[in-house]
Amino acid sequence: MCFSGKGEVMKRISKAVLLGGLAFTLAIGVAPAQQINEIIRGAINGVPSDIFGCGLAGNNPCNLGYKMYCVAPALPGSPNEALDVSGAANPVDGNPSYRAKLNRYLSDAQITGNYPACGNAGPGNSWYAIWDGQLDGLTASHSGWYGAQAQKVQFNELGNSTSFNCLPVTGAEACFAALSDLGQFNDTVRRDGTPLNHIGGISPLPVPRFEGRIDSIAAVWEGVANKTIRDGATDPIASIDLLWMLDNAGATDMDWAANGQVLATLPSDATEFKLLRTDPFIRDGKFFMLATRLNYAGGHQSFGSANSGPFNELQDLECFDDANDTAAIVDIEQICFAVRKDDFGKEFLIVLLDIEGAPLGQVLTDKAKYEITMNTAGGVANRQMRANALAAAKTRGGPTVLRFNTNFDNTGDADGLLSENSTFDEAANRGWIMFAAPLSELADSFNGGSIAGEPGTRTVTFSGSTRVPTAIDTFPDGGGEISFTF
């Protein structure tokens, strides 16, 4: 945000308001019949120390700024847009003061008549006070902070803008209800997992975090909530941007400004965004990070949030190399495991075969077979998952299509859940055969065997193969089994 300098005019306004807002209103002269002249100001309560350094800055910018404005209706010669804090008639500079005894950040007071389009439009319009801050700027530990206030201003308002509910009434002013931890707020978590919590009435911008799912990577965050709205005013937070950038643990706020790309613009109450694993933003092993940015009513924006942790399409997988290369058409490169949820919270055991094909990433034959056997040792009845390339793939000349099967119920019929969530994926010049087996079904299948137990203690073992009529590649190399604990 950009702000101009503060002068003696604003000091006189602030003093007059403190001595009596009504007296100041009368002192500004006779207004046109429909012009509205009400005192407005914003406040953030419950901040026990001057974390943004505004007291030391005096009348100069600090690490926290505010804007007070109104989105005016269309008038002759006046566009339908927000009127900011600039202009000779409007001396507010956007630099708050810090009141140490009251633990409060306070804006300058302003008169609505100093906004020509909004003031001349009369009562009943939405007015806003938005707060934008940043800590640890120009470092990788930077974090964005925000707050937003909205109200509809009427004639002859009475209120108390330093109170979270505008009471008790202390003067003639139109009250932006103060931001406070008595109202709504949100917290978040830094890249390294440490908390980044609200401080009184100022909240950190949410930092997205990673949640791997069956067919997607979900970015999730705590919803933005640090706002007050009175008298039916329009929501001061219009939407939230999700920003994308290649992973860089040392990225600063300036790096985000230069390199951050808008991945999506979402409603202000959104708390999740899904990136399909086929999305080009996350394909081919890219590690990336995300940040959020708020779009306020009237077209204003906040600074970006702190860096998220790294995201990657295969980040949640535990992989084992298979180095015994055979004929390329059936060459298994890695065997990977994970536990993922679907969008409804149902858990699945993921087994992924990373294979090379001929040509790379494709298996253009209806004779390819993929088979995994689980728990062959330990006296627990084994179960198998199988996939067969469909004949149509060969004649079509396109990507391989697979039919997935399991014998968990000993009938040999395809399991709908297994078939629905298991996939063949051509990516990074590899073919990824992914089996997705419902954990609940596995537990029932093994009748309380080694797959039972608390998360982190459950174990299942695997062996398997990829074969065509002339070649076979088995895993693990040298026989035996691979063990996966989850």
VEXTI-95740 format. One record per residue (C-alpha): residue number from 1; x, y, z. Coordinates in nm, 2 decimals. Layout:
BEGIN
+-----+--------+--------+--------+
: num :   east :  north :     up :
+-----+--------+--------+--------+
: NUM :      X :      Y :      Z :
...
+-----+--------+--------+--------+
END
This chain:
BEGIN
+-----+--------+--------+--------+
: num :   east :  north :     up :
+-----+--------+--------+--------+
:   1 :   0.00 :   0.00 :   0.00 :
:   2 :   0.11 :   0.36 :  -0.07 :
:   3 :   0.05 :   0.64 :   0.17 :
:   4 :   0.12 :   1.02 :   0.16 :
:   5 :   0.26 :   1.24 :   0.43 :
:   6 :   0.06 :   1.36 :   0.73 :
:   7 :   0.03 :   1.73 :   0.82 :
:   8 :  -0.10 :   1.97 :   1.08 :
:   9 :  -0.45 :   1.95 :   0.94 :
:  10 :  -0.49 :   1.59 :   1.05 :
:  11 :  -0.35 :   1.67 :   1.40 :
:  12 :  -0.61 :   1.94 :   1.44 :
:  13 :  -0.89 :   1.70 :   1.32 :
:  14 :  -0.78 :   1.43 :   1.57 :
:  15 :  -0.77 :   1.67 :   1.86 :
:  16 :  -1.11 :   1.81 :   1.77 :
:  17 :  -1.26 :   1.47 :   1.76 :
:  18 :  -1.11 :   1.37 :   2.09 :
:  19 :  -1.26 :   1.69 :   2.24 :
:  20 :  -1.60 :   1.63 :   2.08 :
:  21 :  -1.68 :   1.50 :   1.73 :
:  22 :  -2.01 :   1.68 :   1.71 :
:  23 :  -1.84 :   2.02 :   1.75 :
:  24 :  -1.60 :   1.94 :   1.47 :
:  25 :  -1.89 :   1.84 :   1.24 :
:  26 :  -2.06 :   2.17 :   1.30 :
:  27 :  -1.74 :   2.36 :   1.24 :
:  28 :  -1.68 :   2.24 :   0.88 :
:  29 :  -1.95 :   2.47 :   0.74 :
:  30 :  -2.29 :   2.43 :   0.59 :
:  31 :  -2.31 :   2.13 :   0.35 :
:  32 :  -2.53 :   2.07 :   0.05 :
:  33 :  -2.87 :   1.92 :   0.14 :
:  34 :  -2.78 :   1.56 :   0.06 :
:  35 :  -2.42 :   1.57 :   0.16 :
:  36 :  -2.33 :   1.35 :   0.46 :
:  37 :  -2.07 :   1.46 :   0.71 :
:  38 :  -2.01 :   1.20 :   0.97 :
:  39 :  -1.69 :   1.12 :   1.17 :
:  40 :  -1.53 :   0.78 :   1.09 :
:  41 :  -1.22 :   0.60 :   1.23 :
:  42 :  -1.09 :   0.25 :   1.27 :
:  43 :  -0.92 :   0.07 :   1.56 :
:  44 :  -0.74 :  -0.26 :   1.64 :
:  45 :  -0.77 :  -0.36 :   2.01 :
:  46 :  -0.58 :  -0.61 :   2.23 :
:  47 :  -0.23 :  -0.56 :   2.09 :
:  48 :  -0.01 :  -0.56 :   2.40 :
:  49 :   0.30 :  -0.42 :   2.23 :
:  50 :   0.38 :  -0.21 :   1.92 :
:  51 :   0.47 :  -0.50 :   1.70 :
:  52 :   0.46 :  -0.30 :   1.38 :
:  53 :   0.68 :  -0.02 :   1.51 :
:  54 :   0.43 :   0.26 :   1.45 :
:  55 :   0.50 :   0.45 :   1.77 :
:  56 :   0.87 :   0.49 :   1.68 :
:  57 :   0.77 :   0.60 :   1.33 :
:  58 :   0.59 :   0.91 :   1.44 :
:  59 :   0.40 :   1.05 :   1.14 :
:  60 :   0.60 :   0.83 :   0.90 :
:  61 :   0.50 :   0.49 :   0.75 :
:  62 :   0.55 :   0.18 :   0.97 :
:  63 :   0.49 :  -0.19 :   0.91 :
:  64 :   0.11 :  -0.14 :   0.94 :
:  65 :  -0.11 :   0.08 :   0.73 :
:  66 :  -0.48 :   0.14 :   0.68 :
:  67 :  -0.71 :   0.28 :   0.41 :
:  68 :  -1.05 :   0.44 :   0.47 :
:  69 :  -1.28 :   0.47 :   0.17 :
:  70 :  -1.62 :   0.42 :   0.02 :
:  71 :  -1.74 :   0.26 :  -0.30 :
:  72 :  -1.96 :   0.53 :  -0.44 :
:  73 :  -2.26 :   0.49 :  -0.66 :
:  74 :  -2.22 :   0.62 :  -1.01 :
:  75 :  -2.26 :   1.00 :  -1.02 :
:  76 :  -2.23 :   1.25 :  -1.31 :
:  77 :  -1.85 :   1.30 :  -1.36 :
:  78 :  -1.76 :   1.04 :  -1.09 :
:  79 :  -1.67 :   0.68 :  -1.16 :
:  80 :  -1.82 :   0.39 :  -0.96 :
:  81 :  -1.50 :   0.31 :  -0.77 :
:  82 :  -1.33 :   0.34 :  -0.43 :
:  83 :  -1.22 :   0.68 :  -0.33 :
:  84 :  -0.89 :   0.65 :  -0.14 :
:  85 :  -0.71 :   0.85 :   0.12 :
:  86 :  -0.54 :   1.09 :  -0.12 :
:  87 :  -0.64 :   1.45 :  -0.22 :
:  88 :  -0.62 :   1.79 :  -0.07 :
:  89 :  -0.96 :   1.76 :   0.09 :
:  90 :  -0.87 :   1.43 :   0.25 :
:  91 :  -0.56 :   1.45 :   0.47 :
:  92 :  -0.56 :   1.10 :   0.61 :
:  93 :  -0.22 :   0.95 :   0.55 :
:  94 :  -0.28 :   0.58 :   0.64 :
:  95 :  -0.02 :   0.57 :   0.92 :
:  96 :  -0.18 :   0.45 :   1.24 :
:  97 :  -0.08 :   0.56 :   1.59 :
:  98 :  -0.02 :   0.31 :   1.87 :
:  99 :  -0.17 :   0.38 :   2.21 :
: 100 :   0.04 :   0.18 :   2.46 :
: 101 :  -0.18 :   0.23 :   2.76 :
: 102 :  -0.48 :   0.10 :   2.57 :
: 103 :  -0.30 :  -0.17 :   2.37 :
: 104 :  -0.46 :  -0.02 :   2.06 :
: 105 :  -0.37 :   0.08 :   1.70 :
: 106 :  -0.59 :   0.38 :   1.60 :
: 107 :  -0.65 :   0.54 :   1.26 :
: 108 :  -0.69 :   0.92 :   1.22 :
: 109 :  -1.04 :   1.04 :   1.23 :
: 110 :  -1.20 :   1.15 :   0.91 :
: 111 :  -1.51 :   1.33 :   0.78 :
: 112 :  -1.72 :   1.15 :   0.52 :
: 113 :  -1.78 :   1.48 :   0.35 :
: 114 :  -1.41 :   1.49 :   0.25 :
: 115 :  -1.48 :   1.21 :   0.00 :
: 116 :  -1.66 :   1.41 :  -0.27 :
: 117 :  -1.85 :   1.13 :  -0.46 :
: 118 :  -1.94 :   0.93 :  -0.15 :
: 119 :  -2.01 :   1.23 :   0.07 :
: 120 :  -2.24 :   1.39 :  -0.19 :
: 121 :  -2.42 :   1.06 :  -0.24 :
: 122 :  -2.57 :   1.09 :   0.10 :
: 123 :  -2.64 :   0.82 :   0.35 :
: 124 :  -2.67 :   0.44 :   0.32 :
: 125 :  -2.34 :   0.36 :   0.14 :
: 126 :  -2.08 :   0.10 :   0.25 :
: 127 :  -1.76 :   0.25 :   0.40 :
: 128 :  -1.45 :   0.06 :   0.47 :
: 129 :  -1.14 :   0.06 :   0.69 :
: 130 :  -0.89 :  -0.20 :   0.59 :
: 131 :  -0.56 :  -0.28 :   0.76 :
: 132 :  -0.25 :  -0.43 :   0.60 :
: 133 :   0.07 :  -0.52 :   0.78 :
: 134 :   0.38 :  -0.72 :   0.74 :
: 135 :   0.65 :  -0.85 :   0.98 :
: 136 :   1.00 :  -0.95 :   0.89 :
: 137 :   0.98 :  -0.80 :   0.54 :
: 138 :   1.26 :  -0.87 :   0.30 :
: 139 :   1.33 :  -1.20 :   0.48 :
: 140 :   1.22 :  -1.56 :   0.43 :
: 141 :   1.03 :  -1.53 :   0.76 :
: 142 :   0.80 :  -1.26 :   0.63 :
: 143 :   0.43 :  -1.28 :   0.73 :
: 144 :   0.13 :  -1.07 :   0.61 :
: 145 :  -0.13 :  -0.94 :   0.86 :
: 146 :  -0.48 :  -0.81 :   0.79 :
: 147 :  -0.81 :  -0.67 :   0.93 :
: 148 :  -1.11 :  -0.53 :   0.76 :
: 149 :  -1.41 :  -0.32 :   0.88 :
: 150 :  -1.72 :  -0.22 :   0.71 :
: 151 :  -2.03 :  -0.01 :   0.79 :
: 152 :  -2.32 :   0.18 :   0.63 :
: 153 :  -2.31 :   0.54 :   0.73 :
: 154 :  -2.63 :   0.73 :   0.80 :
: 155 :  -2.71 :   1.08 :   0.92 :
: 156 :  -2.66 :   1.18 :   1.28 :
: 157 :  -2.46 :   0.87 :   1.39 :
: 158 :  -2.37 :   0.81 :   1.75 :
: 159 :  -2.12 :   0.54 :   1.85 :
: 160 :  -1.78 :   0.44 :   1.99 :
: 161 :  -1.53 :   0.32 :   1.73 :
: 162 :  -1.28 :   0.20 :   1.99 :
: 163 :  -1.53 :  -0.06 :   2.11 :
: 164 :  -1.59 :  -0.40 :   1.95 :
: 165 :  -1.96 :  -0.34 :   1.97 :
: 166 :  -1.96 :   0.04 :   1.94 :
: 167 :  -2.09 :   0.08 :   2.30 :
: 168 :  -2.09 :   0.27 :   2.52 :
: 169 :  -2.17 :   0.57 :   2.30 :
: 170 :  -1.90 :   0.83 :   2.35 :
: 171 :  -1.98 :   1.09 :   2.07 :
: 172 :  -2.12 :   1.18 :   1.74 :
: 173 :  -1.94 :   0.93 :   1.51 :
: 174 :  -2.03 :   0.65 :   1.27 :
: 175 :  -1.88 :   0.34 :   1.43 :
: 176 :  -1.66 :   0.09 :   1.25 :
: 177 :  -1.68 :  -0.18 :   1.52 :
: 178 :  -1.32 :  -0.22 :   1.64 :
: 179 :  -1.12 :  -0.53 :   1.55 :
: 180 :  -1.07 :  -0.75 :   1.86 :
: 181 :  -1.02 :  -1.10 :   1.97 :
: 182 :  -1.37 :  -1.08 :   2.12 :
: 183 :  -1.49 :  -1.11 :   1.76 :
: 184 :  -1.37 :  -1.33 :   1.47 :
: 185 :  -1.01 :  -1.41 :   1.39 :
: 186 :  -0.79 :  -1.68 :   1.24 :
: 187 :  -0.45 :  -1.83 :   1.31 :
: 188 :  -0.21 :  -2.02 :   1.07 :
: 189 :   0.11 :  -2.22 :   1.07 :
: 190 :   0.45 :  -2.12 :   0.93 :
: 191 :   0.65 :  -2.32 :   0.67 :
: 192 :   0.85 :  -2.49 :   0.95 :
: 193 :   0.53 :  -2.60 :   1.14 :
: 194 :   0.55 :  -2.33 :   1.41 :
: 195 :   0.23 :  -2.15 :   1.50 :
: 196 :   0.16 :  -1.80 :   1.36 :
: 197 :  -0.13 :  -1.68 :   1.58 :
: 198 :  -0.35 :  -1.37 :   1.58 :
: 199 :  -0.26 :  -1.09 :   1.82 :
: 200 :  -0.56 :  -0.92 :   1.96 :
: 201 :  -0.76 :  -0.78 :   1.67 :
: 202 :  -0.49 :  -0.84 :   1.40 :
: 203 :  -0.46 :  -1.18 :   1.22 :
: 204 :  -0.20 :  -1.33 :   1.00 :
: 205 :  -0.29 :  -1.41 :   0.64 :
: 206 :  -0.35 :  -1.79 :   0.62 :
: 207 :  -0.06 :  -2.00 :   0.50 :
: 208 :  -0.18 :  -2.30 :   0.28 :
: 209 :  -0.07 :  -2.64 :   0.39 :
: 210 :  -0.05 :  -2.97 :   0.20 :
: 211 :  -0.30 :  -3.26 :   0.21 :
: 212 :  -0.25 :  -3.55 :  -0.03 :
: 213 :  -0.56 :  -3.72 :  -0.17 :
: 214 :  -0.64 :  -3.99 :  -0.41 :
: 215 :  -0.64 :  -3.79 :  -0.73 :
: 216 :  -0.54 :  -3.45 :  -0.61 :
: 217 :  -0.33 :  -3.24 :  -0.38 :
: 218 :  -0.55 :  -3.02 :  -0.16 :
: 219 :  -0.42 :  -2.68 :  -0.04 :
: 220 :  -0.61 :  -2.61 :   0.28 :
: 221 :  -0.60 :  -2.31 :   0.52 :
: 222 :  -0.79 :  -2.16 :   0.81 :
: 223 :  -1.06 :  -1.93 :   0.68 :
: 224 :  -1.02 :  -1.55 :   0.68 :
: 225 :  -1.24 :  -1.41 :   0.95 :
: 226 :  -1.08 :  -1.10 :   1.09 :
: 227 :  -1.35 :  -0.85 :   1.00 :
: 228 :  -1.64 :  -0.65 :   1.14 :
: 229 :  -1.95 :  -0.56 :   0.94 :
: 230 :  -2.23 :  -0.33 :   1.07 :
: 231 :  -2.57 :  -0.22 :   0.95 :
: 232 :  -2.58 :  -0.45 :   0.65 :
: 233 :  -2.26 :  -0.32 :   0.48 :
: 234 :  -2.10 :  -0.51 :   0.19 :
: 235 :  -1.84 :  -0.76 :   0.30 :
: 236 :  -1.50 :  -0.58 :   0.30 :
: 237 :  -1.32 :  -0.89 :   0.19 :
: 238 :  -1.42 :  -0.97 :  -0.17 :
: 239 :  -1.21 :  -1.28 :  -0.25 :
: 240 :  -0.89 :  -1.46 :  -0.18 :
: 241 :  -0.60 :  -1.52 :  -0.43 :
: 242 :  -0.40 :  -1.84 :  -0.41 :
: 243 :  -0.05 :  -1.76 :  -0.54 :
: 244 :   0.20 :  -2.02 :  -0.68 :
: 245 :   0.57 :  -2.02 :  -0.71 :
: 246 :   0.85 :  -2.28 :  -0.76 :
: 247 :   0.97 :  -2.38 :  -0.41 :
: 248 :   1.24 :  -2.16 :  -0.26 :
: 249 :   1.28 :  -2.18 :   0.12 :
: 250 :   1.45 :  -1.85 :   0.12 :
: 251 :   1.18 :  -1.66 :  -0.08 :
: 252 :   1.11 :  -1.31 :   0.05 :
: 253 :   0.80 :  -1.09 :   0.01 :
: 254 :   0.98 :  -0.92 :  -0.29 :
: 255 :   1.04 :  -1.26 :  -0.45 :
: 256 :   0.66 :  -1.33 :  -0.43 :
: 257 :   0.59 :  -0.99 :  -0.58 :
: 258 :   0.82 :  -1.06 :  -0.87 :
: 259 :   0.75 :  -1.43 :  -0.93 :
: 260 :   0.42 :  -1.53 :  -0.77 :
: 261 :   0.15 :  -1.64 :  -1.01 :
: 262 :  -0.22 :  -1.63 :  -0.94 :
: 263 :  -0.33 :  -2.00 :  -0.94 :
: 264 :  -0.69 :  -1.93 :  -0.85 :
: 265 :  -0.92 :  -1.65 :  -0.72 :
: 266 :  -1.17 :  -1.79 :  -0.47 :
: 267 :  -1.46 :  -1.67 :  -0.26 :
: 268 :  -1.35 :  -1.50 :   0.06 :
: 269 :  -1.49 :  -1.79 :   0.27 :
: 270 :  -1.30 :  -2.06 :   0.08 :
: 271 :  -1.07 :  -2.28 :   0.29 :
: 272 :  -0.95 :  -2.54 :   0.02 :
: 273 :  -0.84 :  -2.56 :  -0.33 :
: 274 :  -0.77 :  -2.89 :  -0.52 :
: 275 :  -0.49 :  -2.93 :  -0.77 :
: 276 :  -0.54 :  -3.25 :  -0.97 :
: 277 :  -0.23 :  -3.46 :  -1.00 :
: 278 :  -0.25 :  -3.41 :  -1.38 :
: 279 :  -0.23 :  -3.03 :  -1.34 :
: 280 :   0.07 :  -2.89 :  -1.52 :
: 281 :   0.15 :  -2.67 :  -1.22 :
: 282 :   0.25 :  -2.98 :  -1.02 :
: 283 :   0.35 :  -3.24 :  -1.28 :
: 284 :   0.69 :  -3.39 :  -1.35 :
: 285 :   0.81 :  -3.38 :  -1.00 :
: 286 :   0.80 :  -3.00 :  -0.95 :
: 287 :   0.83 :  -2.88 :  -0.60 :
: 288 :   0.63 :  -2.56 :  -0.54 :
: 289 :   0.49 :  -2.35 :  -0.27 :
: 290 :   0.17 :  -2.14 :  -0.22 :
: 291 :   0.07 :  -1.82 :  -0.05 :
: 292 :  -0.26 :  -1.63 :  -0.01 :
: 293 :  -0.35 :  -1.27 :  -0.08 :
: 294 :  -0.68 :  -1.09 :   0.00 :
: 295 :  -0.88 :  -0.88 :  -0.24 :
: 296 :  -1.08 :  -0.61 :  -0.06 :
: 297 :  -1.40 :  -0.44 :  -0.17 :
: 298 :  -1.31 :  -0.16 :  -0.41 :
: 299 :  -1.02 :  -0.34 :  -0.58 :
: 300 :  -0.75 :  -0.32 :  -0.30 :
: 301 :  -0.52 :  -0.60 :  -0.22 :
: 302 :  -0.32 :  -0.72 :   0.08 :
: 303 :   0.04 :  -0.83 :   0.09 :
: 304 :   0.10 :  -1.20 :   0.03 :
: 305 :   0.11 :  -1.44 :   0.32 :
: 306 :   0.41 :  -1.63 :   0.45 :
: 307 :   0.57 :  -1.91 :   0.25 :
: 308 :   0.40 :  -2.24 :   0.26 :
: 309 :   0.59 :  -2.57 :   0.29 :
: 310 :   0.69 :  -2.74 :  -0.03 :
: 311 :   0.43 :  -2.93 :  -0.23 :
: 312 :   0.49 :  -3.21 :  -0.48 :
: 313 :   0.27 :  -3.45 :  -0.66 :
: 314 :   0.45 :  -3.75 :  -0.51 :
: 315 :   0.56 :  -3.60 :  -0.19 :
: 316 :   0.36 :  -3.83 :   0.03 :
: 317 :   0.50 :  -4.15 :  -0.12 :
: 318 :   0.76 :  -4.38 :   0.04 :
: 319 :   0.95 :  -4.53 :  -0.26 :
: 320 :   1.18 :  -4.83 :  -0.31 :
: 321 :   1.41 :  -4.85 :  -0.61 :
: 322 :   1.41 :  -5.16 :  -0.84 :
: 323 :   1.75 :  -5.15 :  -1.01 :
: 324 :   1.73 :  -5.49 :  -1.19 :
: 325 :   1.65 :  -5.35 :  -1.53 :
: 326 :   1.50 :  -5.59 :  -1.78 :
: 327 :   1.34 :  -5.54 :  -2.12 :
: 328 :   1.22 :  -5.18 :  -2.13 :
: 329 :   0.86 :  -5.26 :  -2.21 :
: 330 :   0.82 :  -5.41 :  -1.85 :
: 331 :   1.09 :  -5.22 :  -1.66 :
: 332 :   0.98 :  -5.14 :  -1.30 :
: 333 :   1.18 :  -4.84 :  -1.18 :
: 334 :   1.03 :  -4.78 :  -0.83 :
: 335 :   0.76 :  -4.92 :  -0.61 :
: 336 :   0.59 :  -4.66 :  -0.39 :
: 337 :   0.34 :  -4.66 :  -0.11 :
: 338 :   0.12 :  -4.41 :   0.07 :
: 339 :  -0.21 :  -4.38 :   0.26 :
: 340 :  -0.44 :  -4.12 :   0.10 :
: 341 :  -0.80 :  -4.01 :   0.15 :
: 342 :  -1.07 :  -3.94 :  -0.10 :
: 343 :  -1.27 :  -3.61 :  -0.08 :
: 344 :  -1.50 :  -3.78 :   0.17 :
: 345 :  -1.23 :  -3.88 :   0.42 :
: 346 :  -1.22 :  -4.25 :   0.33 :
: 347 :  -0.87 :  -4.39 :   0.36 :
: 348 :  -0.70 :  -4.59 :   0.08 :
: 349 :  -0.37 :  -4.78 :   0.07 :
: 350 :  -0.19 :  -4.66 :  -0.24 :
: 351 :   0.06 :  -4.89 :  -0.42 :
: 352 :   0.23 :  -4.73 :  -0.72 :
: 353 :   0.44 :  -4.90 :  -0.98 :
: 354 :   0.67 :  -4.66 :  -1.17 :
: 355 :   0.75 :  -4.83 :  -1.50 :
: 356 :   0.92 :  -4.75 :  -1.83 :
: 357 :   0.75 :  -4.86 :  -2.14 :
: 358 :   0.82 :  -4.88 :  -2.51 :
: 359 :   0.79 :  -4.60 :  -2.61 :
: 360 :   0.86 :  -4.44 :  -2.28 :
: 361 :   0.55 :  -4.40 :  -2.06 :
: 362 :   0.32 :  -4.61 :  -2.28 :
: 363 :   0.25 :  -4.99 :  -2.30 :
: 364 :   0.09 :  -5.04 :  -2.63 :
: 365 :   0.00 :  -5.40 :  -2.59 :
: 366 :  -0.30 :  -5.58 :  -2.46 :
: 367 :  -0.08 :  -5.85 :  -2.31 :
: 368 :   0.07 :  -5.65 :  -2.03 :
: 369 :  -0.02 :  -5.77 :  -1.68 :
: 370 :   0.05 :  -5.61 :  -1.34 :
: 371 :   0.02 :  -5.80 :  -1.02 :
: 372 :   0.08 :  -5.73 :  -0.66 :
: 373 :   0.06 :  -5.99 :  -0.38 :
: 374 :   0.03 :  -5.87 :  -0.02 :
: 375 :   0.13 :  -6.05 :   0.30 :
: 376 :   0.26 :  -6.38 :   0.16 :
: 377 :   0.45 :  -6.44 :   0.48 :
: 378 :   0.36 :  -6.47 :   0.85 :
: 379 :   0.08 :  -6.72 :   0.82 :
: 380 :  -0.17 :  -6.46 :   0.70 :
: 381 :  -0.36 :  -6.54 :   0.39 :
: 382 :  -0.23 :  -6.34 :   0.10 :
: 383 :  -0.44 :  -6.11 :  -0.12 :
: 384 :  -0.37 :  -5.99 :  -0.47 :
: 385 :  -0.43 :  -5.68 :  -0.68 :
: 386 :  -0.41 :  -5.71 :  -1.06 :
: 387 :  -0.44 :  -5.49 :  -1.36 :
: 388 :  -0.46 :  -5.59 :  -1.73 :
: 389 :  -0.42 :  -5.37 :  -2.03 :
: 390 :  -0.74 :  -5.37 :  -2.24 :
: 391 :  -0.71 :  -5.48 :  -2.60 :
: 392 :  -0.86 :  -5.16 :  -2.72 :
: 393 :  -0.55 :  -4.97 :  -2.62 :
: 394 :  -0.34 :  -5.15 :  -2.88 :
: 395 :  -0.58 :  -5.09 :  -3.17 :
: 396 :  -0.65 :  -4.73 :  -3.07 :
: 397 :  -0.28 :  -4.64 :  -3.06 :
: 398 :  -0.34 :  -4.42 :  -2.75 :
: 399 :  -0.26 :  -4.44 :  -2.38 :
: 400 :  -0.30 :  -4.77 :  -2.21 :
: 401 :  -0.63 :  -4.84 :  -2.04 :
: 402 :  -0.63 :  -5.08 :  -1.75 :
: 403 :  -0.89 :  -5.30 :  -1.58 :
: 404 :  -0.82 :  -5.33 :  -1.21 :
: 405 :  -0.91 :  -5.64 :  -1.01 :
: 406 :  -0.88 :  -5.79 :  -0.67 :
: 407 :  -0.96 :  -6.12 :  -0.50 :
: 408 :  -1.03 :  -5.97 :  -0.15 :
: 409 :  -1.37 :  -6.14 :  -0.15 :
: 410 :  -1.24 :  -6.45 :  -0.32 :
: 411 :  -1.48 :  -6.41 :  -0.61 :
: 412 :  -1.24 :  -6.26 :  -0.87 :
: 413 :  -1.49 :  -5.99 :  -0.95 :
: 414 :  -1.37 :  -5.63 :  -0.98 :
: 415 :  -1.41 :  -5.42 :  -0.67 :
: 416 :  -1.59 :  -5.09 :  -0.76 :
: 417 :  -1.39 :  -4.88 :  -0.51 :
: 418 :  -1.06 :  -5.03 :  -0.63 :
: 419 :  -1.14 :  -4.98 :  -0.99 :
: 420 :  -1.27 :  -4.63 :  -0.94 :
: 421 :  -0.95 :  -4.50 :  -0.76 :
: 422 :  -0.68 :  -4.71 :  -0.93 :
: 423 :  -0.53 :  -4.54 :  -1.24 :
: 424 :  -0.28 :  -4.56 :  -1.52 :
: 425 :  -0.10 :  -4.23 :  -1.56 :
: 426 :   0.15 :  -4.13 :  -1.83 :
: 427 :   0.38 :  -3.87 :  -1.68 :
: 428 :   0.75 :  -3.77 :  -1.69 :
: 429 :   0.81 :  -4.04 :  -1.96 :
: 430 :   0.70 :  -4.30 :  -1.71 :
: 431 :   0.39 :  -4.51 :  -1.67 :
: 432 :   0.24 :  -4.50 :  -1.32 :
: 433 :   0.02 :  -4.79 :  -1.23 :
: 434 :  -0.16 :  -4.69 :  -0.91 :
: 435 :  -0.36 :  -4.94 :  -0.71 :
: 436 :  -0.59 :  -4.79 :  -0.45 :
: 437 :  -0.73 :  -5.04 :  -0.20 :
: 438 :  -0.98 :  -4.93 :   0.08 :
: 439 :  -0.81 :  -4.97 :   0.42 :
: 440 :  -1.13 :  -5.08 :   0.58 :
: 441 :  -1.17 :  -5.36 :   0.32 :
: 442 :  -0.80 :  -5.47 :   0.37 :
: 443 :  -0.85 :  -5.49 :   0.75 :
: 444 :  -1.16 :  -5.70 :   0.71 :
: 445 :  -0.98 :  -5.92 :   0.45 :
: 446 :  -0.69 :  -6.00 :   0.67 :
: 447 :  -0.90 :  -6.08 :   0.97 :
: 448 :  -0.71 :  -5.89 :   1.23 :
: 449 :  -0.37 :  -5.98 :   1.09 :
: 450 :  -0.07 :  -5.75 :   1.06 :
: 451 :  -0.26 :  -5.48 :   0.89 :
: 452 :  -0.46 :  -5.41 :   1.21 :
: 453 :  -0.35 :  -5.17 :   1.48 :
: 454 :  -0.31 :  -4.80 :   1.54 :
: 455 :  -0.18 :  -4.57 :   1.27 :
: 456 :   0.19 :  -4.58 :   1.25 :
: 457 :   0.20 :  -4.94 :   1.37 :
: 458 :   0.02 :  -5.12 :   1.08 :
: 459 :   0.24 :  -5.32 :   0.84 :
: 460 :   0.17 :  -5.49 :   0.51 :
: 461 :   0.42 :  -5.66 :   0.29 :
: 462 :   0.44 :  -5.67 :  -0.09 :
: 463 :   0.58 :  -5.85 :  -0.39 :
: 464 :   0.48 :  -5.83 :  -0.75 :
: 465 :   0.56 :  -5.83 :  -1.12 :
: 466 :   0.50 :  -5.67 :  -1.46 :
: 467 :   0.50 :  -5.91 :  -1.75 :
: 468 :   0.43 :  -5.95 :  -2.12 :
: 469 :   0.45 :  -6.28 :  -2.31 :
: 470 :   0.83 :  -6.25 :  -2.37 :
: 471 :   0.95 :  -6.08 :  -2.05 :
: 472 :   0.89 :  -6.03 :  -1.68 :
: 473 :   1.02 :  -5.79 :  -1.42 :
: 474 :   0.96 :  -5.89 :  -1.06 :
: 475 :   1.01 :  -5.70 :  -0.73 :
: 476 :   1.18 :  -5.68 :  -0.50 :
: 477 :   1.51 :  -5.77 :  -0.67 :
: 478 :   1.64 :  -6.11 :  -0.54 :
: 479 :   1.31 :  -6.22 :  -0.41 :
: 480 :   1.14 :  -6.16 :  -0.07 :
: 481 :   0.91 :  -5.88 :   0.01 :
: 482 :   0.89 :  -5.51 :   0.07 :
: 483 :   0.75 :  -5.40 :   0.40 :
: 484 :   0.54 :  -5.08 :   0.44 :
: 485 :   0.44 :  -4.95 :   0.79 :
: 486 :   0.18 :  -4.68 :   0.82 :
+-----+--------+--------+--------+
END
